[in-house]
Amino acid sequence: MGGAERSARKRRQQQNAGARAVTQARGGGGPGRKTIVSVIAVVVLAALIIGGVVWTNASKNKTEGTTIAPQTASAALDTADERQGAVVVSGNADAKVKLDIWADFLCPYCGQLQQQSGKQIEEQIQAGTVQVTYHMIPLLVNQSDPAGYSLASANAALCAADQGKFTPYHDSLFASQPEEGKRGYDNAQLIKLGQDLGITAPEFATCVNGGTYDQQLNAALAEVENDPNFKGTPTVLHNGTMVDWTQQNWLTNLVNQAG
């Protein structure tokens, strides 16, 4: 091989080496870039998944460790004999308007009814014009996580009724209503609410922890589910006739019609 050929060959080798260096500097041509991009994508996806799980769990369990805010509803509405089996009767026996309300402490529409009309109902009870029979039933017992809040809260409300605190207890549970499908309140939180409302009798905690009225509440639910007038929660009846509680001034109209 002559000197000229050797020089030409050397120049070609140098040119090829330079081209490879440029290609590598630009990140092309090899598997390294693809591998790095894939790893980054996996890390980002994993972070999003973990973040989503953490957020979901936090949202689901947001009632954990919290205190149910006690409401200042008038306990003067309550009487020693207002609990009658699995129902609570509030108001004078000679009231012109007699209502039956079926509700569940987990039911969002029941919470809407309470927010919309609860204060007015209690004012009419106080005035002696309305009597309400409250049927707190565990219709959504399987719709909390863990299951059972509907039954536990209904039982606790009856336990509170035995201590003359049904109305503020009822109002407090709706004012701090947990979301359907998520965690409710446990027995310790339900007991603490009663204590914050002024219940001091140890029988209250025993009643809550022991599920004293669970059997009666389950029996009441089984019975009402066979009643053609029952349309789920909330159901409001006036003298056995369905009331459309979503209509504005529905209670005022009933009171005025009763004269």
Steps between C-alpha positions, in 0.01 A plus 500: 500500500643836396531807718211673325267207564603483863430870544156469335409204720606686812287801403192275449551341843525840664185621323303191607615538860397866499156416361444244773603750765252759368220244490566394859523862615156565350359200682408303195575161366529295821261338747611721793257787435201269461588321820529826695169630364327172589636507853386860549152414370471207741612715794252775415215249460586335830502839673159585358356167610644527850378858530154399385482218752614727783244767402219242468574348839523841663166602349334172593619519860466872563264439796765298681621668817261794461247631751136535399408864557212524751205706380299731719155368413259543789494190721185650652318330212592162650307313765580200719255276317563613142666173396229247421673182393709580192339840435514839669185709532563872539221751564158526657247224447234760409712669232304583185760355263628145552808402300689175461857533372708200395867590473853360514790695648715403198238595237605822317141591411405463866779745575351732239156475664651583838696794361197634315223443753646376828497833681146579388377156607646550846351848526155360418547220753595762760191702406279194554367490143700198376577157638766289330560129528863443401582160350879481480558181301822328387413491130857576388673272748727357229578836338773614738858375519514311727135401482267563792494875558129536423410248769753627753388863463129414516559297816705783654220749427252279686749473786517882502119514506506297821713779647272780377739613224354361179445832322850648536655157438292451184587848376871458575530176302339661197705820531822293487364231267765268353495423129323190374751230408765633736583463867230595750559562870596225743345436840762705682416803287126445545546478877717812504224693322252401771742612769557832323123549499490454876425129539675379814320173573728196449198315360533701181842359410382152594199542271714618208769235537250222558277582202202493734243586233659330200247218490203736522643723228559208265147377563361847428692510172371158394145611578510832317656348189170315451296818538384639160513853644871472565704645213846484648666764712386757563129419497268759656136421568227729631216300652605209279520707179829554316645851528725652234757653732694645205225755442558844648285580807368143522488510881349847518228390259418196712476713814280759326272233352457345844365831624 
